[in-house]
Amino acid sequence: MGTLSHFRTIYIQAFKGCKPEILVVLLKVYSVFCALMLFLAVYAFMDRALNGFDF
């Protein structure tokens, strides 16, 4: 849990005091989107690896 808390702190500090606000919101949405796409890619690779790469 300490690592997740540390990453959360870094994430919050990265956007503290940034202007304009709309850009901050767009960057936050984009970072969540990138995290989801990364998770999806890892999931797809693990699924293929565990199932013998059947296409």
mmCIF entry with sequence, helices, sheets and N, C-alpha, C, O atoms, coordinates in Angstrom:
data_MODEL
# 
_entry.id   MODEL 
# 
_entity.id                         1 
_entity.type                       polymer 
_entity.pdbx_number_of_molecules   1 
# 
_entity_poly.entity_id                      1 
_entity_poly.type                           'polypeptide(L)' 
_entity_poly.nstd_linkage                   no 
_entity_poly.nstd_monomer                   no 
_entity_poly.pdbx_seq_one_letter_code       MGTLSHFRTIYIQAFKGCKPEILVVLLKVYSVFCALMLFLAVYAFMDRALNGFDF 
_entity_poly.pdbx_seq_one_letter_code_can   MGTLSHFRTIYIQAFKGCKPEILVVLLKVYSVFCALMLFLAVYAFMDRALNGFDF 
_entity_poly.pdbx_strand_id                 A 
# 
loop_
_entity_poly_seq.entity_id 
_entity_poly_seq.num 
_entity_poly_seq.mon_id 
_entity_poly_seq.hetero 
1 1  MET n 
1 2  GLY n 
1 3  THR n 
1 4  LEU n 
1 5  SER n 
1 6  HIS n 
1 7  PHE n 
1 8  ARG n 
1 9  THR n 
1 10 ILE n 
1 11 TYR n 
1 12 ILE n 
1 13 GLN n 
1 14 ALA n 
1 15 PHE n 
1 16 LYS n 
1 17 GLY n 
1 18 CYS n 
1 19 LYS n 
1 20 PRO n 
1 21 GLU n 
1 22 ILE n 
1 23 LEU n 
1 24 VAL n 
1 25 VAL n 
1 26 LEU n 
1 27 LEU n 
1 28 LYS n 
1 29 VAL n 
1 30 TYR n 
1 31 SER n 
1 32 VAL n 
1 33 PHE n 
1 34 CYS n 
1 35 ALA n 
1 36 LEU n 
1 37 MET n 
1 38 LEU n 
1 39 PHE n 
1 40 LEU n 
1 41 ALA n 
1 42 VAL n 
1 43 TYR n 
1 44 ALA n 
1 45 PHE n 
1 46 MET n 
1 47 ASP n 
1 48 ARG n 
1 49 ALA n 
1 50 LEU n 
1 51 ASN n 
1 52 GLY n 
1 53 PHE n 
1 54 ASP n 
1 55 PHE n 
# 
_struct_asym.id          A 
_struct_asym.entity_id   1 
# 
loop_
_struct_conf.conf_type_id 
_struct_conf.id 
_struct_conf.pdbx_PDB_helix_id 
_struct_conf.beg_label_comp_id 
_struct_conf.beg_label_asym_id 
_struct_conf.beg_label_seq_id 
_struct_conf.pdbx_beg_PDB_ins_code 
_struct_conf.end_label_comp_id 
_struct_conf.end_label_asym_id 
_struct_conf.end_label_seq_id 
_struct_conf.pdbx_end_PDB_ins_code 
_struct_conf.beg_auth_comp_id 
_struct_conf.beg_auth_asym_id 
_struct_conf.beg_auth_seq_id 
_struct_conf.end_auth_comp_id 
_struct_conf.end_auth_asym_id 
_struct_conf.end_auth_seq_id 
_struct_conf.pdbx_PDB_helix_class 
_struct_conf.details 
_struct_conf.pdbx_PDB_helix_length 
HELX_P HELX_P1 AA1 GLY A 2  ? PHE A 15 ? GLY A 2  PHE A 15 1 ? 14 
HELX_P HELX_P2 AA2 GLU A 21 ? LEU A 50 ? GLU A 21 LEU A 50 1 ? 30 
# 
_struct_conf_type.id          HELX_P 
_struct_conf_type.criteria    ? 
_struct_conf_type.reference   ? 
# 
loop_
_atom_site.group_PDB 
_atom_site.id 
_atom_site.type_symbol 
_atom_site.label_atom_id 
_atom_site.label_alt_id 
_atom_site.label_comp_id 
_atom_site.label_asym_id 
_atom_site.label_entity_id 
_atom_site.label_seq_id 
_atom_site.pdbx_PDB_ins_code 
_atom_site.Cartn_x 
_atom_site.Cartn_y 
_atom_site.Cartn_z 
_atom_site.occupancy 
_atom_site.B_iso_or_equiv 
_atom_site.pdbx_formal_charge 
_atom_site.auth_seq_id 
_atom_site.auth_comp_id 
_atom_site.auth_asym_id 
_atom_site.auth_atom_id 
_atom_site.pdbx_PDB_model_num 
ATOM 1   N N  . MET A 1 1  ? 0.815  -1.202  0.000   1.00 0.00 ? 1  MET A N  1 
ATOM 2   C CA . MET A 1 1  ? 0.000  0.000   0.000   1.00 0.00 ? 1  MET A CA 1 
ATOM 3   C C  . MET A 1 1  ? 0.851  1.255   0.000   1.00 0.00 ? 1  MET A C  1 
ATOM 4   O O  . MET A 1 1  ? 0.420  2.294   -0.499  1.00 0.00 ? 1  MET A O  1 
ATOM 5   N N  . GLY A 1 2  ? 2.035  1.177   0.543   1.00 0.00 ? 2  GLY A N  1 
ATOM 6   C CA . GLY A 1 2  ? 2.897  2.347   0.585   1.00 0.00 ? 2  GLY A CA 1 
ATOM 7   C C  . GLY A 1 2  ? 3.271  2.843   -0.795  1.00 0.00 ? 2  GLY A C  1 
ATOM 8   O O  . GLY A 1 2  ? 3.361  4.050   -1.019  1.00 0.00 ? 2  GLY A O  1 
ATOM 9   N N  . THR A 1 3  ? 3.492  1.919   -1.727  1.00 0.00 ? 3  THR A N  1 
ATOM 10  C CA . THR A 1 3  ? 3.862  2.301   -3.084  1.00 0.00 ? 3  THR A CA 1 
ATOM 11  C C  . THR A 1 3  ? 2.710  3.012   -3.778  1.00 0.00 ? 3  THR A C  1 
ATOM 12  O O  . THR A 1 3  ? 2.921  4.021   -4.452  1.00 0.00 ? 3  THR A O  1 
ATOM 13  N N  . LEU A 1 4  ? 1.495  2.498   -3.622  1.00 0.00 ? 4  LEU A N  1 
ATOM 14  C CA . LEU A 1 4  ? 0.341  3.157   -4.239  1.00 0.00 ? 4  LEU A CA 1 
ATOM 15  C C  . LEU A 1 4  ? 0.118  4.545   -3.652  1.00 0.00 ? 4  LEU A C  1 
ATOM 16  O O  . LEU A 1 4  ? -0.229 5.482   -4.371  1.00 0.00 ? 4  LEU A O  1 
ATOM 17  N N  . SER A 1 5  ? 0.317  4.671   -2.368  1.00 0.00 ? 5  SER A N  1 
ATOM 18  C CA . SER A 1 5  ? 0.184  5.972   -1.724  1.00 0.00 ? 5  SER A CA 1 
ATOM 19  C C  . SER A 1 5  ? 1.242  6.944   -2.243  1.00 0.00 ? 5  SER A C  1 
ATOM 20  O O  . SER A 1 5  ? 0.962  8.127   -2.439  1.00 0.00 ? 5  SER A O  1 
ATOM 21  N N  . HIS A 1 6  ? 2.441  6.448   -2.462  1.00 0.00 ? 6  HIS A N  1 
ATOM 22  C CA . HIS A 1 6  ? 3.514  7.291   -2.987  1.00 0.00 ? 6  HIS A CA 1 
ATOM 23  C C  . HIS A 1 6  ? 3.196  7.750   -4.409  1.00 0.00 ? 6  HIS A C  1 
ATOM 24  O O  . HIS A 1 6  ? 3.382  8.923   -4.733  1.00 0.00 ? 6  HIS A O  1 
ATOM 25  N N  . PHE A 1 7  ? 2.716  6.837   -5.262  1.00 0.00 ? 7  PHE A N  1 
ATOM 26  C CA . PHE A 1 7  ? 2.336  7.202   -6.619  1.00 0.00 ? 7  PHE A CA 1 
ATOM 27  C C  . PHE A 1 7  ? 1.181  8.207   -6.620  1.00 0.00 ? 7  PHE A C  1 
ATOM 28  O O  . PHE A 1 7  ? 1.151  9.119   -7.445  1.00 0.00 ? 7  PHE A O  1 
ATOM 29  N N  . ARG A 1 8  ? 0.244  8.041   -5.706  1.00 0.00 ? 8  ARG A N  1 
ATOM 30  C CA . ARG A 1 8  ? -0.876 8.983   -5.595  1.00 0.00 ? 8  ARG A CA 1 
ATOM 31  C C  . ARG A 1 8  ? -0.366 10.368  -5.225  1.00 0.00 ? 8  ARG A C  1 
ATOM 32  O O  . ARG A 1 8  ? -0.827 11.368  -5.776  1.00 0.00 ? 8  ARG A O  1 
ATOM 33  N N  . THR A 1 9  ? 0.567  10.433  -4.311  1.00 0.00 ? 9  THR A N  1 
ATOM 34  C CA . THR A 1 9  ? 1.135  11.713  -3.888  1.00 0.00 ? 9  THR A CA 1 
ATOM 35  C C  . THR A 1 9  ? 1.860  12.392  -5.052  1.00 0.00 ? 9  THR A C  1 
ATOM 36  O O  . THR A 1 9  ? 1.708  13.594  -5.266  1.00 0.00 ? 9  THR A O  1 
ATOM 37  N N  . ILE A 1 10 ? 2.639  11.625  -5.793  1.00 0.00 ? 10 ILE A N  1 
ATOM 38  C CA . ILE A 1 10 ? 3.342  12.181  -6.953  1.00 0.00 ? 10 ILE A CA 1 
ATOM 39  C C  . ILE A 1 10 ? 2.348  12.690  -7.983  1.00 0.00 ? 10 ILE A C  1 
ATOM 40  O O  . ILE A 1 10 ? 2.544  13.765  -8.549  1.00 0.00 ? 10 ILE A O  1 
ATOM 41  N N  . TYR A 1 11 ? 1.275  11.930  -8.236  1.00 0.00 ? 11 TYR A N  1 
ATOM 42  C CA . TYR A 1 11 ? 0.254  12.314  -9.209  1.00 0.00 ? 11 TYR A CA 1 
ATOM 43  C C  . TYR A 1 11 ? -0.417 13.618  -8.811  1.00 0.00 ? 11 TYR A C  1 
ATOM 44  O O  . TYR A 1 11 ? -0.621 14.499  -9.647  1.00 0.00 ? 11 TYR A O  1 
ATOM 45  N N  . ILE A 1 12 ? -0.759 13.739  -7.538  1.00 0.00 ? 12 ILE A N  1 
ATOM 46  C CA . ILE A 1 12 ? -1.437 14.953  -7.062  1.00 0.00 ? 12 ILE A CA 1 
ATOM 47  C C  . ILE A 1 12 ? -0.503 16.160  -7.128  1.00 0.00 ? 12 ILE A C  1 
ATOM 48  O O  . ILE A 1 12 ? -0.930 17.243  -7.530  1.00 0.00 ? 12 ILE A O  1 
ATOM 49  N N  . GLN A 1 13 ? 0.755  15.995  -6.745  1.00 0.00 ? 13 GLN A N  1 
ATOM 50  C CA . GLN A 1 13 ? 1.707  17.098  -6.770  1.00 0.00 ? 13 GLN A CA 1 
ATOM 51  C C  . GLN A 1 13 ? 2.027  17.538  -8.193  1.00 0.00 ? 13 GLN A C  1 
ATOM 52  O O  . GLN A 1 13 ? 2.352  18.703  -8.420  1.00 0.00 ? 13 GLN A O  1 
ATOM 53  N N  . ALA A 1 14 ? 1.939  16.628  -9.147  1.00 0.00 ? 14 ALA A N  1 
ATOM 54  C CA . ALA A 1 14 ? 2.251  16.971  -10.531 1.00 0.00 ? 14 ALA A CA 1 
ATOM 55  C C  . ALA A 1 14 ? 1.273  17.990  -11.092 1.00 0.00 ? 14 ALA A C  1 
ATOM 56  O O  . ALA A 1 14 ? 1.645  18.797  -11.944 1.00 0.00 ? 14 ALA A O  1 
ATOM 57  N N  . PHE A 1 15 ? 0.042  17.969  -10.633 1.00 0.00 ? 15 PHE A N  1 
ATOM 58  C CA . PHE A 1 15 ? -0.977 18.873  -11.163 1.00 0.00 ? 15 PHE A CA 1 
ATOM 59  C C  . PHE A 1 15 ? -1.297 20.038  -10.228 1.00 0.00 ? 15 PHE A C  1 
ATOM 60  O O  . PHE A 1 15 ? -2.155 20.860  -10.548 1.00 0.00 ? 15 PHE A O  1 
ATOM 61  N N  . LYS A 1 16 ? -0.636 20.122  -9.101  1.00 0.00 ? 16 LYS A N  1 
ATOM 62  C CA . LYS A 1 16 ? -0.922 21.198  -8.146  1.00 0.00 ? 16 LYS A CA 1 
ATOM 63  C C  . LYS A 1 16 ? -0.416 22.532  -8.704  1.00 0.00 ? 16 LYS A C  1 
ATOM 64  O O  . LYS A 1 16 ? 0.745  22.657  -9.095  1.00 0.00 ? 16 LYS A O  1 
ATOM 65  N N  . GLY A 1 17 ? -1.298 23.511  -8.733  1.00 0.00 ? 17 GLY A N  1 
ATOM 66  C CA . GLY A 1 17 ? -0.922 24.846  -9.169  1.00 0.00 ? 17 GLY A CA 1 
ATOM 67  C C  . GLY A 1 17 ? -0.818 25.025  -10.675 1.00 0.00 ? 17 GLY A C  1 
ATOM 68  O O  . GLY A 1 17 ? -0.336 26.064  -11.125 1.00 0.00 ? 17 GLY A O  1 
ATOM 69  N N  . CYS A 1 18 ? -1.246 24.060  -11.464 1.00 0.00 ? 18 CYS A N  1 
ATOM 70  C CA . CYS A 1 18 ? -1.169 24.177  -12.917 1.00 0.00 ? 18 CYS A CA 1 
ATOM 71  C C  . CYS A 1 18 ? -2.347 24.988  -13.439 1.00 0.00 ? 18 CYS A C  1 
ATOM 72  O O  . CYS A 1 18 ? -3.465 24.881  -12.935 1.00 0.00 ? 18 CYS A O  1 
ATOM 73  N N  . LYS A 1 19 ? -2.082 25.792  -14.446 1.00 0.00 ? 19 LYS A N  1 
ATOM 74  C CA . LYS A 1 19 ? -3.115 26.585  -15.092 1.00 0.00 ? 19 LYS A CA 1 
ATOM 75  C C  . LYS A 1 19 ? -2.996 26.362  -16.583 1.00 0.00 ? 19 LYS A C  1 
ATOM 76  O O  . LYS A 1 19 ? -1.883 26.080  -17.028 1.00 0.00 ? 19 LYS A O  1 
ATOM 77  N N  . PRO A 1 20 ? -3.997 26.458  -17.374 1.00 0.00 ? 20 PRO A N  1 
ATOM 78  C CA . PRO A 1 20 ? -5.421 26.628  -17.096 1.00 0.00 ? 20 PRO A CA 1 
ATOM 79  C C  . PRO A 1 20 ? -6.057 25.320  -16.628 1.00 0.00 ? 20 PRO A C  1 
ATOM 80  O O  . PRO A 1 20 ? -5.561 24.228  -16.904 1.00 0.00 ? 20 PRO A O  1 
ATOM 81  N N  . GLU A 1 21 ? -7.133 25.463  -15.935 1.00 0.00 ? 21 GLU A N  1 
ATOM 82  C CA . GLU A 1 21 ? -7.786 24.306  -15.313 1.00 0.00 ? 21 GLU A CA 1 
ATOM 83  C C  . GLU A 1 21 ? -8.279 23.288  -16.343 1.00 0.00 ? 21 GLU A C  1 
ATOM 84  O O  . GLU A 1 21 ? -8.233 22.083  -16.093 1.00 0.00 ? 21 GLU A O  1 
ATOM 85  N N  . ILE A 1 22 ? -8.746 23.760  -17.486 1.00 0.00 ? 22 ILE A N  1 
ATOM 86  C CA . ILE A 1 22 ? -9.263 22.827  -18.496 1.00 0.00 ? 22 ILE A CA 1 
ATOM 87  C C  . ILE A 1 22 ? -8.140 21.915  -18.997 1.00 0.00 ? 22 ILE A C  1 
ATOM 88  O O  . ILE A 1 22 ? -8.368 20.740  -19.285 1.00 0.00 ? 22 ILE A O  1 
ATOM 89  N N  . LEU A 1 23 ? -6.940 22.459  -19.098 1.00 0.00 ? 23 LEU A N  1 
ATOM 90  C CA . LEU A 1 23 ? -5.805 21.649  -19.519 1.00 0.00 ? 23 LEU A CA 1 
ATOM 91  C C  . LEU A 1 23 ? -5.465 20.600  -18.469 1.00 0.00 ? 23 LEU A C  1 
ATOM 92  O O  . LEU A 1 23 ? -5.110 19.471  -18.809 1.00 0.00 ? 23 LEU A O  1 
ATOM 93  N N  . VAL A 1 24 ? -5.569 20.961  -17.216 1.00 0.00 ? 24 VAL A N  1 
ATOM 94  C CA . VAL A 1 24 ? -5.314 20.019  -16.125 1.00 0.00 ? 24 VAL A CA 1 
ATOM 95  C C  . VAL A 1 24 ? -6.322 18.876  -16.173 1.00 0.00 ? 24 VAL A C  1 
ATOM 96  O O  . VAL A 1 24 ? -5.955 17.712  -16.015 1.00 0.00 ? 24 VAL A O  1 
ATOM 97  N N  . VAL A 1 25 ? -7.585 19.208  -16.391 1.00 0.00 ? 25 VAL A N  1 
ATOM 98  C CA . VAL A 1 25 ? -8.631 18.183  -16.473 1.00 0.00 ? 25 VAL A CA 1 
ATOM 99  C C  . VAL A 1 25 ? -8.372 17.256  -17.661 1.00 0.00 ? 25 VAL A C  1 
ATOM 100 O O  . VAL A 1 25 ? -8.487 16.037  -17.535 1.00 0.00 ? 25 VAL A O  1 
ATOM 101 N N  . LEU A 1 26 ? -8.026 17.825  -18.798 1.00 0.00 ? 26 LEU A N  1 
ATOM 102 C CA . LEU A 1 26 ? -7.746 17.001  -19.974 1.00 0.00 ? 26 LEU A CA 1 
ATOM 103 C C  . LEU A 1 26 ? -6.540 16.090  -19.745 1.00 0.00 ? 26 LEU A C  1 
ATOM 104 O O  . LEU A 1 26 ? -6.559 14.931  -20.158 1.00 0.00 ? 26 LEU A O  1 
ATOM 105 N N  . LEU A 1 27 ? -5.499 16.594  -19.099 1.00 0.00 ? 27 LEU A N  1 
ATOM 106 C CA . LEU A 1 27 ? -4.331 15.774  -18.816 1.00 0.00 ? 27 LEU A CA 1 
ATOM 107 C C  . LEU A 1 27 ? -4.645 14.647  -17.841 1.00 0.00 ? 27 LEU A C  1 
ATOM 108 O O  . LEU A 1 27 ? -4.122 13.541  -17.978 1.00 0.00 ? 27 LEU A O  1 
ATOM 109 N N  . LYS A 1 28 ? -5.500 14.926  -16.853 1.00 0.00 ? 28 LYS A N  1 
ATOM 110 C CA . LYS A 1 28 ? -5.895 13.882  -15.903 1.00 0.00 ? 28 LYS A CA 1 
ATOM 111 C C  . LYS A 1 28 ? -6.707 12.801  -16.599 1.00 0.00 ? 28 LYS A C  1 
ATOM 112 O O  . LYS A 1 28 ? -6.488 11.612  -16.363 1.00 0.00 ? 28 LYS A O  1 
ATOM 113 N N  . VAL A 1 29 ? -7.633 13.197  -17.445 1.00 0.00 ? 29 VAL A N  1 
ATOM 114 C CA . VAL A 1 29 ? -8.441 12.227  -18.191 1.00 0.00 ? 29 VAL A CA 1 
ATOM 115 C C  . VAL A 1 29 ? -7.541 11.409  -19.114 1.00 0.00 ? 29 VAL A C  1 
ATOM 116 O O  . VAL A 1 29 ? -7.707 10.194  -19.226 1.00 0.00 ? 29 VAL A O  1 
ATOM 117 N N  . TYR A 1 30 ? -6.596 12.064  -19.769 1.00 0.00 ? 30 TYR A N  1 
ATOM 118 C CA . TYR A 1 30 ? -5.684 11.362  -20.662 1.00 0.00 ? 30 TYR A CA 1 
ATOM 119 C C  . TYR A 1 30 ? -4.801 10.382  -19.896 1.00 0.00 ? 30 TYR A C  1 
ATOM 120 O O  . TYR A 1 30 ? -4.535 9.286   -20.391 1.00 0.00 ? 30 TYR A O  1 
ATOM 121 N N  . SER A 1 31 ? -4.347 10.745  -18.714 1.00 0.00 ? 31 SER A N  1 
ATOM 122 C CA . SER A 1 31 ? -3.499 9.838   -17.943 1.00 0.00 ? 31 SER A CA 1 
ATOM 123 C C  . SER A 1 31 ? -4.283 8.609   -17.488 1.00 0.00 ? 31 SER A C  1 
ATOM 124 O O  . SER A 1 31 ? -3.736 7.507   -17.463 1.00 0.00 ? 31 SER A O  1 
ATOM 125 N N  . VAL A 1 32 ? -5.551 8.779   -17.129 1.00 0.00 ? 32 VAL A N  1 
ATOM 126 C CA . VAL A 1 32 ? -6.389 7.636   -16.766 1.00 0.00 ? 32 VAL A CA 1 
ATOM 127 C C  . VAL A 1 32 ? -6.630 6.757   -17.995 1.00 0.00 ? 32 VAL A C  1 
ATOM 128 O O  . VAL A 1 32 ? -6.594 5.530   -17.898 1.00 0.00 ? 32 VAL A O  1 
ATOM 129 N N  . PHE A 1 33 ? -6.875 7.379   -19.142 1.00 0.00 ? 33 PHE A N  1 
ATOM 130 C CA . PHE A 1 33 ? -7.066 6.630   -20.382 1.00 0.00 ? 33 PHE A CA 1 
ATOM 131 C C  . PHE A 1 33 ? -5.818 5.810   -20.716 1.00 0.00 ? 33 PHE A C  1 
ATOM 132 O O  . PHE A 1 33 ? -5.930 4.644   -21.094 1.00 0.00 ? 33 PHE A O  1 
ATOM 133 N N  . CYS A 1 34 ? -4.635 6.407   -20.582 1.00 0.00 ? 34 CYS A N  1 
ATOM 134 C CA . CYS A 1 34 ? -3.390 5.690   -20.861 1.00 0.00 ? 34 CYS A CA 1 
ATOM 135 C C  . CYS A 1 34 ? -3.191 4.521   -19.903 1.00 0.00 ? 34 CYS A C  1 
ATOM 136 O O  . CYS A 1 34 ? -2.728 3.454   -20.308 1.00 0.00 ? 34 CYS A O  1 
ATOM 137 N N  . ALA A 1 35 ? -3.538 4.719   -18.646 1.00 0.00 ? 35 ALA A N  1 
ATOM 138 C CA . ALA A 1 35 ? -3.408 3.630   -17.670 1.00 0.00 ? 35 ALA A CA 1 
ATOM 139 C C  . ALA A 1 35 ? -4.343 2.477   -18.029 1.00 0.00 ? 35 ALA A C  1 
ATOM 140 O O  . ALA A 1 35 ? -3.957 1.313   -17.924 1.00 0.00 ? 35 ALA A O  1 
ATOM 141 N N  . LEU A 1 36 ? -5.556 2.787   -18.447 1.00 0.00 ? 36 LEU A N  1 
ATOM 142 C CA . LEU A 1 36 ? -6.500 1.746   -18.857 1.00 0.00 ? 36 LEU A CA 1 
ATOM 143 C C  . LEU A 1 36 ? -6.009 1.001   -20.095 1.00 0.00 ? 36 LEU A C  1 
ATOM 144 O O  . LEU A 1 36 ? -6.134 -0.221  -20.172 1.00 0.00 ? 36 LEU A O  1 
ATOM 145 N N  . MET A 1 37 ? -5.454 1.724   -21.060 1.00 0.00 ? 37 MET A N  1 
ATOM 146 C CA . MET A 1 37 ? -4.939 1.077   -22.268 1.00 0.00 ? 37 MET A CA 1 
ATOM 147 C C  . MET A 1 37 ? -3.738 0.194   -21.944 1.00 0.00 ? 37 MET A C  1 
ATOM 148 O O  . MET A 1 37 ? -3.588 -0.884  -22.520 1.00 0.00 ? 37 MET A O  1 
ATOM 149 N N  . LEU A 1 38 ? -2.892 0.638   -21.034 1.00 0.00 ? 38 LEU A N  1 
ATOM 150 C CA . LEU A 1 38 ? -1.754 -0.183  -20.619 1.00 0.00 ? 38 LEU A CA 1 
ATOM 151 C C  . LEU A 1 38 ? -2.227 -1.451  -19.928 1.00 0.00 ? 38 LEU A C  1 
ATOM 152 O O  . LEU A 1 38 ? -1.708 -2.535  -20.194 1.00 0.00 ? 38 LEU A O  1 
ATOM 153 N N  . PHE A 1 39 ? -3.218 -1.321  -19.035 1.00 0.00 ? 39 PHE A N  1 
ATOM 154 C CA . PHE A 1 39 ? -3.789 -2.487  -18.374 1.00 0.00 ? 39 PHE A CA 1 
ATOM 155 C C  . PHE A 1 39 ? -4.401 -3.445  -19.394 1.00 0.00 ? 39 PHE A C  1 
ATOM 156 O O  . PHE A 1 39 ? -4.238 -4.659  -19.274 1.00 0.00 ? 39 PHE A O  1 
ATOM 157 N N  . LEU A 1 40 ? -5.099 -2.916  -20.389 1.00 0.00 ? 40 LEU A N  1 
ATOM 158 C CA . LEU A 1 40 ? -5.713 -3.741  -21.420 1.00 0.00 ? 40 LEU A CA 1 
ATOM 159 C C  . LEU A 1 40 ? -4.660 -4.492  -22.232 1.00 0.00 ? 40 LEU A C  1 
ATOM 160 O O  . LEU A 1 40 ? -4.847 -5.664  -22.561 1.00 0.00 ? 40 LEU A O  1 
ATOM 161 N N  . ALA A 1 41 ? -3.565 -3.826  -22.554 1.00 0.00 ? 41 ALA A N  1 
ATOM 162 C CA . ALA A 1 41 ? -2.495 -4.477  -23.312 1.00 0.00 ? 41 ALA A CA 1 
ATOM 163 C C  . ALA A 1 41 ? -1.847 -5.598  -22.500 1.00 0.00 ? 41 ALA A C  1 
ATOM 164 O O  . ALA A 1 41 ? -1.573 -6.672  -23.036 1.00 0.00 ? 41 ALA A O  1 
ATOM 165 N N  . VAL A 1 42 ? -1.604 -5.357  -21.222 1.00 0.00 ? 42 VAL A N  1 
ATOM 166 C CA . VAL A 1 42 ? -1.013 -6.392  -20.365 1.00 0.00 ? 42 VAL A CA 1 
ATOM 167 C C  . VAL A 1 42 ? -1.980 -7.559  -20.210 1.00 0.00 ? 42 VAL A C  1 
ATOM 168 O O  . VAL A 1 42 ? -1.572 -8.720  -20.263 1.00 0.00 ? 42 VAL A O  1 
ATOM 169 N N  . TYR A 1 43 ? -3.252 -7.253  -20.018 1.00 0.00 ? 43 TYR A N  1 
ATOM 170 C CA . TYR A 1 43 ? -4.263 -8.310  -19.900 1.00 0.00 ? 43 TYR A CA 1 
ATOM 171 C C  . TYR A 1 43 ? -4.324 -9.151  -21.175 1.00 0.00 ? 43 TYR A C  1 
ATOM 172 O O  . TYR A 1 43 ? -4.353 -10.379 -21.105 1.00 0.00 ? 43 TYR A O  1 
ATOM 173 N N  . ALA A 1 44 ? -4.345 -8.501  -22.332 1.00 0.00 ? 44 ALA A N  1 
ATOM 174 C CA . ALA A 1 44 ? -4.421 -9.227  -23.596 1.00 0.00 ? 44 ALA A CA 1 
ATOM 175 C C  . ALA A 1 44 ? -3.190 -10.106 -23.801 1.00 0.00 ? 44 ALA A C  1 
ATOM 176 O O  . ALA A 1 44 ? -3.307 -11.246 -24.251 1.00 0.00 ? 44 ALA A O  1 
ATOM 177 N N  . PHE A 1 45 ? -2.009 -9.578  -23.472 1.00 0.00 ? 45 PHE A N  1 
ATOM 178 C CA . PHE A 1 45 ? -0.799 -10.379 -23.616 1.00 0.00 ? 45 PHE A CA 1 
ATOM 179 C C  . PHE A 1 45 ? -0.820 -11.580 -22.683 1.00 0.00 ? 45 PHE A C  1 
ATOM 180 O O  . PHE A 1 45 ? -0.482 -12.690 -23.096 1.00 0.00 ? 45 PHE A O  1 
ATOM 181 N N  . MET A 1 46 ? -1.211 -11.375 -21.436 1.00 0.00 ? 46 MET A N  1 
ATOM 182 C CA . MET A 1 46 ? -1.254 -12.483 -20.481 1.00 0.00 ? 46 MET A CA 1 
ATOM 183 C C  . MET A 1 46 ? -2.293 -13.516 -20.895 1.00 0.00 ? 46 MET A C  1 
ATOM 184 O O  . MET A 1 46 ? -2.063 -14.717 -20.752 1.00 0.00 ? 46 MET A O  1 
ATOM 185 N N  . ASP A 1 47 ? -3.425 -13.067 -21.402 1.00 0.00 ? 47 ASP A N  1 
ATOM 186 C CA . ASP A 1 47 ? -4.454 -13.998 -21.866 1.00 0.00 ? 47 ASP A CA 1 
ATOM 187 C C  . ASP A 1 47 ? -3.929 -14.844 -23.019 1.00 0.00 ? 47 ASP A C  1 
ATOM 188 O O  . ASP A 1 47 ? -4.126 -16.059 -23.044 1.00 0.00 ? 47 ASP A O  1 
ATOM 189 N N  . ARG A 1 48 ? -3.261 -14.201 -23.970 1.00 0.00 ? 48 ARG A N  1 
ATOM 190 C CA . ARG A 1 48 ? -2.688 -14.948 -25.103 1.00 0.00 ? 48 ARG A CA 1 
ATOM 191 C C  . ARG A 1 48 ? -1.595 -15.901 -24.630 1.00 0.00 ? 48 ARG A C  1 
ATOM 192 O O  . ARG A 1 48 ? -1.526 -17.044 -25.080 1.00 0.00 ? 48 ARG A O  1 
ATOM 193 N N  . ALA A 1 49 ? -0.746 -15.434 -23.728 1.00 0.00 ? 49 ALA A N  1 
ATOM 194 C CA . ALA A 1 49 ? 0.355  -16.280 -23.243 1.00 0.00 ? 49 ALA A CA 1 
ATOM 195 C C  . ALA A 1 49 ? -0.163 -17.496 -22.480 1.00 0.00 ? 49 ALA A C  1 
ATOM 196 O O  . ALA A 1 49 ? 0.369  -18.595 -22.637 1.00 0.00 ? 49 ALA A O  1 
ATOM 197 N N  . LEU A 1 50 ? -1.183 -17.314 -21.664 1.00 0.00 ? 50 LEU A N  1 
ATOM 198 C CA . LEU A 1 50 ? -1.703 -18.412 -20.865 1.00 0.00 ? 50 LEU A CA 1 
ATOM 199 C C  . LEU A 1 50 ? -2.539 -19.386 -21.685 1.00 0.00 ? 50 LEU A C  1 
ATOM 200 O O  . LEU A 1 50 ? -2.697 -20.545 -21.299 1.00 0.00 ? 50 LEU A O  1 
ATOM 201 N N  . ASN A 1 51 ? -3.073 -18.929 -22.805 1.00 0.00 ? 51 ASN A N  1 
ATOM 202 C CA . ASN A 1 51 ? -3.904 -19.794 -23.651 1.00 0.00 ? 51 ASN A CA 1 
ATOM 203 C C  . ASN A 1 51 ? -3.160 -20.314 -24.871 1.00 0.00 ? 51 ASN A C  1 
ATOM 204 O O  . ASN A 1 51 ? -3.786 -20.826 -25.800 1.00 0.00 ? 51 ASN A O  1 
ATOM 205 N N  . GLY A 1 52 ? -1.866 -20.197 -24.887 1.00 0.00 ? 52 GLY A N  1 
ATOM 206 C CA . GLY A 1 52 ? -1.078 -20.776 -25.967 1.00 0.00 ? 52 GLY A CA 1 
ATOM 207 C C  . GLY A 1 52 ? -1.077 -19.979 -27.257 1.00 0.00 ? 52 GLY A C  1 
ATOM 208 O O  . GLY A 1 52 ? -0.835 -20.551 -28.320 1.00 0.00 ? 52 GLY A O  1 
ATOM 209 N N  . PHE A 1 53 ? -1.332 -18.709 -27.207 1.00 0.00 ? 53 PHE A N  1 
ATOM 210 C CA . PHE A 1 53 ? -1.311 -17.850 -28.379 1.00 0.00 ? 53 PHE A CA 1 
ATOM 211 C C  . PHE A 1 53 ? -2.215 -18.349 -29.490 1.00 0.00 ? 53 PHE A C  1 
ATOM 212 O O  . PHE A 1 53 ? -1.848 -18.266 -30.662 1.00 0.00 ? 53 PHE A O  1 
ATOM 213 N N  . ASP A 1 54 ? -3.389 -18.866 -29.150 1.00 0.00 ? 54 ASP A N  1 
ATOM 214 C CA . ASP A 1 54 ? -4.361 -19.310 -30.141 1.00 0.00 ? 54 ASP A CA 1 
ATOM 215 C C  . ASP A 1 54 ? -5.057 -18.085 -30.737 1.00 0.00 ? 54 ASP A C  1 
ATOM 216 O O  . ASP A 1 54 ? -5.610 -17.251 -30.020 1.00 0.00 ? 54 ASP A O  1 
ATOM 217 N N  . PHE A 1 55 ? -5.014 -18.002 -32.080 1.00 0.00 ? 55 PHE A N  1 
ATOM 218 C CA . PHE A 1 55 ? -5.651 -16.875 -32.745 1.00 0.00 ? 55 PHE A CA 1 
ATOM 219 C C  . PHE A 1 55 ? -6.922 -17.310 -33.422 1.00 0.00 ? 55 PHE A C  1 
ATOM 220 O O  . PHE A 1 55 ? -7.604 -16.492 -34.040 1.00 0.00 ? 55 PHE A O  1 
# 
